[in-house]
């Protein structure tokens, strides 16, 4: 149980950052179809969604660096990271800052589905009776709510930065 609690906490951290993104993505896509939020700087609003995901990934990287401080040695990193493949997958969200990746918005959603499926897996295990502890589902739902608000705040921040950048452009550009 000693190592598994750290694994669970690390999993909750990843859920807090990435599991709410698919809902925000599809909510924004739904709203841009029905409301006049379509154009920002001549592009659709949904094109900034991968940048939102990259911002959340950057925040996750900051948390990991804070957790590893002051010892960034490979031994400490391997000791602290319980699920290295999942952490590497989470850190790959930073790649959405590269200009060619956000052109395919669906890639960011597919990337985040890995974390959303962890939540779905826990719900499935609860329904099938494999997990009898109600606290796991309660924690997952609280963390999912936090993730939705974090991703929504990141989207609003990116949206505002694009709007401010558009206002500062000289006419004719």
Buried (B, 14 or more C-beta within 10 A) or exposed (E): EEEEEEEBEBBBBBBBBBBBBBBBBEBBBEBBEEEEBEEBEEEBBBBBBBBBBBBBBBBBBEEBEEEBEEEEEEEEBEEBBBBEEBBEBBBEBBBBBEEEBBEEBEBBBEBBBBBBEBBEEBBEBBEEEEBEEEEBBEBBEEBBEBBBEBBBBBBEEBBEEBEEEEEEEEEEE
